[in-house]
Amino acid sequence: MKAIYYDTYGPADVLRYGDQPTPVPAADQVLVRVRASSVNPVDWKVRARAGLLDLVRGRHFPKIPGCDLAGEVVAVGANMTRFGVGARVFGLPSGGPGIGPGTGRTNAEFVAVAADGLALIPDQLSFVEAAAVPLGALTALQGLRNHGRLLSGDRVLVTGAAGGVGALAVQVARLLGAGEVTGVCSPTHQELVRSLGVNRVLDRTTHDFTQERSRYDLIFDAAGHSSFGASAPSLRNQGRFITIVPDPSAIAARLLTAAFTSKKLRTFIAWPKGPDMALVAAWLKMGALRPVPGRLFPLAETAAAHRYGEAGGGSGRIVLVVE
């Protein structure tokens, strides 16, 4: 099969497009012919060995990047009963967003995936739209619900509200019952964020939300543009600051502040879970959750897609089209 792979860590130039062995599905897996995949920040951070991710990926090469996938089931393992050949599915491989040995691997023509990481694509969605959803939606859902403990009526602020995670997080917050959802984004993306159903849109270049004292119950940092220390004054008593940016200093801050404040910091990584994928699929089918694909690249041009993402380009999720 054709795939994107690399044999050493480094800049986007280490990415290659070429032949790799086609995976064989285990007994509890399906083999998916990938029609669309994506580029997430974790992909280029792992490739560059950035931060904590350097500690968990090891030196097992070649590595095929990629978390999200959308495609068709072409073969099933001996014990697989949930999905049959021909099913249109989307999701991500078991093991989380490509940071454990053997995980990821969706920037390729084929990938073997366990059932817990998949759901059926709603009929009205294209492969491109479906590929823009899985990791972002699971990150938003698990971050807001499980780690942020979002309660009905909470005031929620999302930074990076036009990005691949943030654009889904503002919608998920509303679906989980938030009383007010505020999105922070650049001036060029305000109309997009407003169209996603937020109550307020803040221009991050002119409005400092950290000066809004005791306004928010939950801040979901989807961009790494703020910190717990800077944001804490804008949180109410018992407020929560949730970040998806794995930062050693953030973990240290959590330990240091836990004993001195009622406001809490949580860092986390999303994991594929069948019930969560089913809930996301149901929201999509109802039209309650809107995919936000960003710029499209052919699979062979994944290196260019990495450079585009690292430069902070665009809105939504970068999608790779697999011919």
Buried (B, 14 or more C-beta within 10 A) or exposed (E): BBBBBBEEBEEBEBBBBEEBEBBEBBEBBBBBBBBBBBBBBBBBBBBBBBEBBEEEBEEEEEBBBBBBBBBBBBBBBEEBEBBEEEBBBBBBBBBBBBBBEEBBBBBBBBBBBBBBBBBBBBEEBBBBBBBBBBBBBBBBBBBBBBBBBBEEEBBBBBBBBBBBBBBBBBBBBBBBEBBBBBBBBBEEBBEBBBEBBBBBBBEBEEEEBBEBEEBBBBBBBBBBBBBBBEBBBBBBEEBBBBBBBBBEEBEEBBEEBEEEBEBBBBBBBBBBBBEBBEBBBEBBBEEEBBBBBBBBBEBBBBBBBBBBBBEEEBBBBBBBBBE
